[in-house]
Amino acid sequence: MPKGSFEIPLPKNETVLSYGPGTPEKVRLKEALNEAKSTSREITMNIGGQTIKTDETRTLHPPHQHKFTLGTYYQGQKPHVAGAVDAALKAKPLWENMPWEERATIFLKAADLIGGFYRYRINAATMLGQSKNAYQAEIDAACELADFLRFNTWFLQDIYRDQPISSPGIWNRMEYRPLEGFVFAVTPFNFTAIAGNLPSSPALMGNTVVWKPAATQIYSAGVIMEVFTQAGLPNGVINLVFTDGPSAGAVVFDHSEFAGLHFTGSTSTFNYMWKTISNNISKYKTYPRIVGETGGKDFVLAHPSAEPEVLAVALIRGAFEYQGQKCSAASRAYIPDNIWPEVRDRLIADLKTIKMGTVEDFSHFINAVIDEKSFDNISAYIEGAKKNSHCTILAGGNYNKKEGYFIEPTVILTTDPHSTTMCEEIFGPVLTIYVYPAGEFEATLALVDRTSSYALTGSIISQDRLAISRATDALRHAAGNFYINDKPTGAVVGQQPFGGARSSGTNDKAGSKWNLMRWISPRAIKETFDPPRNYRYPFLNEI
């Protein structure tokens, strides 16, 4: 086979389309939405390249219109997971020995398909299946997923280029092997891009994968798998299964060839997985790599010098885009009393203009939360705040699930910085604000740092450079992604590698080469061209 020193094209972030009035993308997306709703899709598992159907089917419904059926999927059981593991292990020898540039080409092609032919279909699937508005779907399903695929190939090349030095007569080189075994990818409902990245990033590095998406994301997961297949991904490299978590875990974590977990989801689930893996450690051929991004209780801290207008916009966008269902969503805010009245008035005025409803109406900023379980959990927090003497509902506080799982964007004012909604992850459109004395900025820094066990994202809003520097230092361990004069959401691949520590995960930075390095096992190779032929060293001679 002809060889060469290949160069991956320098990646650029996918252009985010506006979907403004009269734009061609708006017309095409509305057509894709109409087509999706007029066609009931049948989504199958994909194991070893085979479409798998079972006797158990389940229906898919838009969260904002839960009486409407989008399609059906086939529910799997433990034998299907076992089959996926077998398929992954069978595919592994050919896949890991495929030239790296051929693996890269598959995912580069997938990126172009997502940014091109599949753009409106995958956006429509995300809008309908996960209740995202057009802009949130665009930055997620089309742009971020394409970015992950393009930038990851660039990072792969960068990793492979990193080689050791060699002395005269010796050639040292580093081989970046995939892990020995298979990788288990468990993906969440809230980002189609994460659902695509978690199985594809280990696969890019030569691993084979069993992928279990959240049941509430299966509708767009089916599109992702179709894109990978169209891009030329060999059978068995990524195996898509639809099972409950315990059934999948019982098979995967008991298998001797389990080599890695790539996870995004709740902290409690990740902790349980970690404990299970630990208890089974003697069964494994190698120590598994455990990579997880979990929860967050993300903050916005305003300094007395903050511009009220900037702060109000950061809070509304940071807390309420995609109904607050982002791991990075602003959930608690600390605002000084000198600017609070103006910030409050701006917040209330802006929230009165926000529309809530179905995704098909592009004027709706807020859509539905993902399912009834989430709806009930979020509404319970709101009711708890209503009963708390330290809390006042400034805006929102209403909810209704008759047609869809709708919860108004809700702002809670608390006089207790340790009230429940200031401390616990809610994962919904609820923002709690604590107003602090303007002269107690230093004390508030310590309060922000110690209030939550999470450490995913946070931001400082300030016009005072000294205050920005002080907050950046004091909150060093409080956020893995820290924003200055911006909302704490919206990390872009290649620009702000994403991940946090403490209870927010292993901080392995999705969207960077640090994540990809977790899916390889380096081997150092030393070759000596003219080896010694006598064991004696010069020091042995006395004369």
ABEGO torsion letter per residue (X at the ends): XBBBBBBBBBBBBBBBBAGBBGBAAAAAAAAAAAAAAABBBBBBBBBGGBBBBBABBBBBBBAABAABBAEBBBBBBAAAAAAAAAAAAAAAAAAAABBAAAAAAAAAAAAAAAABAAAAAAAAAAAAAAGBBAAAAAAAAAAAAAAAAAAAAAAAAAAAABBBBBBBGBBBBBBBBBBBEBBBBBBBAABAAAAAAAAAAAAAAGBBBBBBBBAAAAAAAAAAAAAAAAAGBBBGABBBBBBBAAAAAAAAAABAABABBBBBEBAAAAAAAAAAAAAAAAABABBBBBBBBBBBBBBBBBBAABBAAAAAAAAAAAAABGGGABAABBABBBBBAAAAAAAAAAAAAAAAABBBEBAABAABABBBBABAAAAAAAAAAAAAAAABAABBBABEGBBBAAABBBBBBBBBBBABAABAAAABBAGBBBBBBBBBBAAAAAAAAAAAAAABABBABBBBBBABAAAAAAAAAAAAAABABBBBGBBABGBBBGABBBEBBEAAEAGAGBGBAAAAAAABBBBBBBBBABBBABABBAAABAX
